[in-house]
Amino acid sequence: MKQKKVKIGVIGVGHLGTYHVQKYKNIENVELVGVVDTNQSRAREIAEKFGTSCFETHNDMLEKVDGVSLAVPTEEHYSVAKDILCRGVHLLVEKPITYDLSHADSLIHLAKTNRLVLQVGLVERFNPAVVKMQELLTKPILVESHRMNEFTVRGIDVDVVLDLMIHDLDIILHIIKSELRYVHAVGMSVLTEKTDVANARLIFDDGTVANLTASRVSNKTLRKIRVFQPDAYLSVNCAKRKIGIIRLDGQLKDSNGYPQVCTNEILFPDSDPLADEIGSFVNAVACGGQPVVTGDDGRRALDVALQIIGQIERNSKN
């Protein structure tokens, strides 16, 4: 029996939204119903390029789809997402879920009440090197993350914490199974009116410590997560999609009798985290399952991000 196609639309076809369109177009059981953008000429261009329809407003499209990707500026997330969920349409919303915790709570409540998928686009959770890291975790003691970009005007509607650091916040809050006790943050603006460089130190009830640094004024791109635990040191390069695993060798010893370390590196060169993220959303819509990155996950990352932003802002006024 032929599988029923999932009808999907994309709202917002700027840089990232266009990638969503491309990924949906490559999924066999998806019918790409159409696209919407406030820039009508851009919407028509993308619709023509990918062989789909262009709608004037998102409300015109919602009655024709099962689910949508929402890739509009963050300040518009809440109002558009509310329209989507109130119309009974499943939603994949790009990160951050919103600017405001009460708005995030409202969207989560709407999704649960209407039994809809609400997935947040924290794509690094689908990075195979990060997935492999999670499989190898025992008891993390120290986690360090560095996420740095060369400056670009894309994404400066939010500060660097919501633009870049939130990916690592989501991963760390997901892998550390303990309540967050303490946050200390510093940051500064360099090229924009918002924070462009930030560092945060998180301490959890079980004693685990996480240090996070994010910058969007670097001279190179860096995406690294390091985990120190009693039996191993794990080094994840998210950009190159590879993981290094350093462990004590159970047998080898040096001339002084100290145990030797062995290193193993695993690469995932043919992976596509965004395609996996979008495929996961389609599967959740088709099968009624729980998405990998839920609305609650997005809210948790937003909560800590706002604590970091608030602390940086208060410190800058002193």
C-alpha positions as CSV (number, residue, x, y, z in Angstrom):
1,M,0.0,0.0,0.0
2,K,1.4,3.4,-1.0
3,Q,2.4,5.6,2.0
4,K,0.5,8.8,2.3
5,K,2.7,11.8,1.8
6,V,3.2,14.4,4.5
7,K,2.2,17.8,3.3
8,I,4.8,20.4,4.3
9,G,5.3,24.2,3.9
10,V,8.1,26.5,4.8
11,I,7.5,30.0,6.3
12,G,10.5,32.2,5.8
13,V,12.9,31.4,2.9
14,G,15.9,33.4,3.7
15,H,19.3,31.7,4.0
16,L,18.3,29.0,6.4
17,G,14.7,28.6,5.3
18,T,15.9,27.8,1.8
19,Y,18.0,24.9,3.1
20,H,14.8,23.6,4.7
21,V,13.0,23.7,1.4
22,Q,15.9,21.9,-0.3
23,K,15.9,19.1,2.4
24,Y,12.1,18.6,2.2
25,K,12.3,18.4,-1.6
26,N,14.6,15.4,-1.2
27,I,12.4,13.4,1.1
28,E,10.3,10.8,-0.8
29,N,7.2,10.8,1.4
30,V,7.0,14.7,1.6
31,E,4.8,16.8,-0.6
32,L,6.3,20.3,-0.5
33,V,3.0,22.3,-0.7
34,G,4.6,25.8,-0.8
35,V,6.6,28.6,0.7
36,V,5.8,32.0,2.3
37,D,8.0,35.0,2.8
38,T,7.4,38.7,3.5
39,N,9.7,39.3,0.6
40,Q,7.3,38.2,-2.2
41,S,9.9,38.3,-4.9
42,R,12.2,36.0,-2.9
43,A,9.3,33.6,-2.2
44,R,8.4,33.5,-5.9
45,E,12.1,32.8,-6.8
46,I,12.4,29.9,-4.3
47,A,9.0,28.5,-5.3
48,E,10.0,28.5,-8.9
49,K,13.4,27.0,-8.2
50,F,12.0,24.1,-6.2
51,G,8.9,23.5,-8.2
52,T,6.3,24.4,-5.5
53,S,3.7,27.1,-4.8
54,C,4.1,30.6,-3.4
55,F,1.5,31.9,-0.9
56,E,1.0,35.5,0.1
57,T,0.6,34.9,3.8
58,H,1.2,31.9,6.1
59,N,-2.5,31.8,7.0
60,D,-3.3,31.1,3.3
61,M,-1.0,28.0,3.4
62,L,-1.9,26.6,6.8
63,E,-5.2,24.9,5.7
64,K,-3.3,22.9,3.1
65,V,-0.4,21.4,5.1
66,D,0.2,18.9,7.9
67,G,3.4,20.6,9.2
68,V,5.6,23.6,8.6
69,S,9.2,24.8,9.2
70,L,9.3,28.3,10.6
71,A,12.5,30.2,9.8
72,V,11.5,33.8,10.3
73,P,13.3,36.4,12.5
74,T,13.1,35.4,16.2
75,E,10.9,38.4,17.1
76,E,8.2,37.0,14.8
77,H,8.4,33.4,16.2
78,Y,5.7,33.7,18.8
79,S,3.0,35.4,16.8
80,V,3.4,33.1,13.7
81,A,4.0,29.9,15.7
82,K,0.8,30.6,17.7
83,D,-1.2,30.9,14.4
84,I,0.3,27.6,13.2
85,L,-0.5,25.6,16.3
86,C,-4.0,27.1,16.7
87,R,-4.7,25.9,13.2
88,G,-3.7,22.3,14.1
89,V,-0.5,22.3,12.1
90,H,2.7,20.6,13.4
91,L,5.7,22.9,13.8
92,L,9.5,22.9,13.4
93,V,10.6,26.3,14.7
94,E,14.2,27.4,14.3
95,K,16.2,28.3,17.4
96,P,15.6,30.0,19.7
97,I,12.0,29.0,20.3
98,T,11.1,32.6,21.2
99,Y,12.7,35.6,23.1
100,D,10.4,35.1,26.1
101,L,9.8,32.2,28.5
102,S,6.1,33.0,28.9
103,H,5.7,32.9,25.1
104,A,7.6,29.6,25.0
105,D,5.3,28.2,27.7
106,S,2.3,29.3,25.7
107,L,3.5,27.5,22.5
108,I,4.3,24.3,24.5
109,H,0.9,24.4,26.0
110,L,-0.8,24.9,22.6
111,A,1.1,22.0,21.1
112,K,0.3,19.6,24.0
113,T,-3.3,20.6,24.1
114,N,-3.8,20.1,20.3
115,R,-1.5,17.0,20.3
116,L,0.9,18.5,17.8
117,V,4.6,18.0,17.2
118,L,6.6,21.1,18.4
119,Q,10.3,20.6,17.5
120,V,13.0,23.2,18.0
121,G,15.7,23.6,15.4
122,L,18.8,23.0,17.5
123,V,20.5,21.1,14.7
124,E,23.7,20.1,16.6
125,R,21.8,17.5,18.4
126,F,21.7,15.6,15.0
127,N,25.4,16.0,14.4
128,P,26.6,12.4,14.4
129,A,29.8,13.3,16.3
130,V,27.6,14.7,19.1
131,V,25.3,11.6,18.9
132,K,28.4,9.4,19.3
133,M,29.6,11.5,22.2
134,Q,26.3,10.9,24.0
135,E,26.7,7.1,23.6
136,L,30.1,7.2,25.2
137,L,29.2,9.3,28.2
138,T,29.5,7.8,31.7
139,K,29.9,10.6,34.3
140,P,31.0,13.9,32.9
141,I,33.0,16.0,35.3
142,L,34.0,18.9,33.1
143,V,32.5,20.0,29.8
144,E,34.1,22.8,27.7
145,S,32.6,24.3,24.5
146,H,33.9,26.8,22.1
147,R,31.7,28.1,19.2
148,M,33.1,30.9,17.1
149,N,32.2,32.5,13.8
150,E,33.6,35.2,11.6
151,F,31.4,38.2,11.6
152,T,28.3,38.3,9.4
153,V,25.2,40.4,9.4
154,R,23.1,37.3,9.3
155,G,21.8,36.4,12.8
156,I,22.5,39.8,14.5
157,D,18.8,40.2,15.4
158,V,19.8,38.3,18.5
159,D,23.0,38.4,20.6
160,V,25.7,35.7,20.4
161,V,24.2,33.7,23.3
162,L,20.9,33.1,21.4
163,D,22.7,33.0,18.0
164,L,25.5,30.5,18.8
165,M,25.9,29.5,22.4
166,I,22.4,28.2,22.6
167,H,23.4,25.1,20.6
168,D,25.9,24.1,23.3
169,L,23.6,25.0,26.1
170,D,21.0,22.6,24.7
171,I,23.6,19.8,24.4
172,I,25.0,20.4,27.8
173,L,21.6,20.6,29.5
174,H,20.6,17.4,27.7
175,I,23.7,15.3,28.7
176,I,24.1,16.4,32.3
177,K,21.3,14.7,34.3
178,S,21.4,17.1,37.2
179,E,19.8,20.4,38.2
180,L,21.6,23.6,37.3
181,R,22.7,25.3,40.6
182,Y,24.8,28.3,39.5
183,V,25.5,30.5,36.5
184,H,28.3,33.0,36.1
185,A,28.6,35.0,32.8
186,V,30.7,37.7,31.2
187,G,30.4,39.2,27.8
188,M,30.8,42.3,25.7
189,S,29.7,44.0,22.4
190,V,32.3,44.5,19.7
191,L,30.7,45.2,16.4
192,T,26.9,45.4,17.2
193,E,24.8,46.9,20.0
194,K,24.3,43.4,21.4
195,T,26.7,41.0,23.0
196,D,29.1,39.6,20.5
197,V,31.5,37.6,22.8
198,A,30.2,35.7,25.8
199,N,31.6,33.2,28.3
200,A,29.4,31.3,30.9
201,R,30.3,28.9,33.7
202,L,27.5,26.5,34.8
203,I,27.7,24.5,38.0
204,F,25.3,21.6,38.5
205,D,24.1,20.0,41.7
206,D,26.1,16.8,41.1
207,G,29.3,18.9,40.9
208,T,29.6,18.8,37.1
209,V,31.0,22.1,35.6
210,A,30.5,23.4,32.1
211,N,32.4,26.3,30.6
212,L,31.0,27.8,27.4
213,T,32.5,30.4,25.1
214,A,30.9,31.9,22.0
215,S,32.1,34.7,19.7
216,R,30.9,36.0,16.4
217,V,33.9,38.2,15.8
218,S,36.6,35.5,15.4
219,N,39.0,35.2,12.6
220,K,38.1,31.6,12.1
221,T,35.2,29.1,12.6
222,L,35.4,26.9,15.6
223,R,32.9,24.4,16.9
224,K,34.3,22.2,19.6
225,I,33.0,20.4,22.7
226,R,35.3,18.6,25.1
227,V,34.1,16.2,27.8
228,F,36.4,15.0,30.7
229,Q,35.1,12.0,32.6
230,P,36.9,9.3,34.7
231,D,37.3,6.8,32.0
232,A,37.9,9.0,28.9
233,Y,38.4,12.4,27.3
234,L,36.1,13.0,24.4
235,S,36.9,15.8,21.9
236,V,34.1,16.6,19.4
237,N,34.7,18.8,16.3
238,C,31.2,19.7,15.3
239,A,32.2,21.5,12.2
240,K,34.3,18.6,10.8
241,R,31.9,16.0,12.3
242,K,34.5,13.9,14.0
243,I,35.2,12.7,17.5
244,G,38.4,11.8,19.2
245,I,38.3,9.3,22.1
246,I,41.2,9.2,24.5
247,R,41.3,6.4,27.1
248,L,43.8,4.7,29.3
249,D,45.1,1.5,27.8
250,G,44.4,-1.4,30.0
251,Q,47.8,-3.1,29.4
252,L,50.4,-0.8,27.9
253,K,52.7,1.0,30.4
254,D,55.7,3.2,29.9
255,S,59.2,2.6,31.3
256,N,58.2,4.1,34.6
257,G,55.2,1.9,35.0
258,Y,52.5,4.6,34.2
259,P,49.6,3.4,32.0
260,Q,49.5,4.7,28.4
261,V,46.7,6.4,26.6
262,C,45.2,5.2,23.4
263,T,43.4,7.4,20.9
264,N,40.7,6.6,18.5
265,E,39.2,9.1,16.0
266,I,35.9,8.6,14.2
267,L,34.8,10.7,11.2
268,F,31.3,11.1,9.7
269,P,32.2,12.8,6.4
270,D,28.9,12.0,4.5
271,S,26.5,13.1,7.3
272,D,23.9,15.9,6.9
273,P,22.6,17.0,10.4
274,L,20.0,19.4,8.9
275,A,18.6,16.7,6.7
276,D,18.5,14.4,9.7
277,E,16.7,17.1,11.8
278,I,14.1,17.6,9.1
279,G,13.7,13.9,8.5
280,S,13.1,13.4,12.2
281,F,10.4,16.1,12.1
282,V,8.7,14.5,9.2
283,N,8.8,11.1,10.9
284,A,7.3,12.6,14.1
285,V,4.5,14.1,12.1
286,A,3.8,11.0,10.1
287,C,4.0,8.6,13.1
288,G,2.7,10.8,15.9
289,G,6.0,10.4,17.8
290,Q,8.0,12.7,20.1
291,P,10.6,14.9,18.3
292,V,14.3,14.5,19.3
293,V,14.4,18.2,20.4
294,T,11.1,19.1,22.0
295,G,9.6,22.4,22.9
296,D,10.5,21.7,26.5
297,D,14.2,21.3,25.4
298,G,14.0,24.6,23.5
299,R,12.5,26.3,26.6
300,R,15.2,24.9,28.9
301,A,18.0,26.2,26.7
302,L,16.2,29.6,26.4
303,D,15.8,29.8,30.2
304,V,19.6,29.5,30.8
305,A,20.4,31.7,27.8
306,L,18.3,34.5,29.2
307,Q,20.0,34.1,32.6
308,I,23.4,34.5,30.9
309,I,22.2,37.5,28.9
310,G,20.7,39.1,32.0
311,Q,23.8,38.7,34.0
312,I,26.0,40.2,31.2
313,E,23.6,43.2,30.9
314,R,23.7,43.8,34.6
315,N,27.5,43.6,34.7
316,S,27.9,46.0,31.8
317,K,25.9,48.7,33.7
318,N,28.1,48.5,36.8
